[in-house]
């Protein structure tokens, strides 16, 4: 277990292994998800999960995707120009089509901003990153007419379980990185601590699908608010 020194002479665990048996290892670790997602040099192949909305929107603005969200930070780091945006939109649509996901075409009056193709919760678009990284974009949140996100606890659980089933079939044993999804603007009603507890529980009960190393990243800025040593 890695530890970091604290002021006052104590120590704060930086990483905790919560399950390890045969090929399965589940860790919880403080870190920066974007640095893990966008390494500057080649790394061992990994998969990073990013929770997105059911329309797989890619425009970051005040109406659809908040820049401060994980979804928004992913877009800002992945897209540098209009060509990148166009490429991402095509890759999302092609991936969803390849794996047989069907969508409902909304009317503009149903959703005032952004894309209108709405996929089922739990749909996953597989996107190629750089330096050994692959992204699994997980459709988690829905929208109302004014693009206010929503996702109840049952929908959250079902979506995450579908993620693990997808990984079992298509993850190829690559290391999996995810994070406590569903807080803030997702409106699941989960606090950051509750979201962490939920993702740990769901990961443990899905271990038969995760025959590799899985790491749950807790934002390092939350060290003073969320202790990973409780799990």
Secondary structure as GFF3:
##gff-version 3
##sequence-region A 1 231
A	DSSP	beta_strand	3	5	.	.	.	ID=ss1
A	DSSP	beta_strand	11	13	.	.	.	ID=ss2
A	DSSP	beta_strand	15	21	.	.	.	ID=ss3
A	DSSP	beta_strand	24	31	.	.	.	ID=ss4
A	DSSP	alpha_helix	33	37	.	.	.	ID=ss5
A	DSSP	beta_strand	46	53	.	.	.	ID=ss6
A	DSSP	alpha_helix	70	78	.	.	.	ID=ss7
A	DSSP	alpha_helix	82	98	.	.	.	ID=ss8
A	DSSP	beta_strand	103	105	.	.	.	ID=ss9
A	DSSP	beta_strand	117	119	.	.	.	ID=ss10
A	DSSP	beta_strand	124	128	.	.	.	ID=ss11
A	DSSP	beta_strand	133	143	.	.	.	ID=ss12
A	DSSP	beta_strand	149	150	.	.	.	ID=ss13
A	DSSP	alpha_helix	153	170	.	.	.	ID=ss14
A	DSSP	beta_strand	175	179	.	.	.	ID=ss15
A	DSSP	three_ten_helix	184	186	.	.	.	ID=ss16
A	DSSP	alpha_helix	192	205	.	.	.	ID=ss17
A	DSSP	three_ten_helix	207	209	.	.	.	ID=ss18
A	DSSP	beta_strand	213	219	.	.	.	ID=ss19
A	DSSP	three_ten_helix	220	222	.	.	.	ID=ss20
A	DSSP	three_ten_helix	228	230	.	.	.	ID=ss21
###
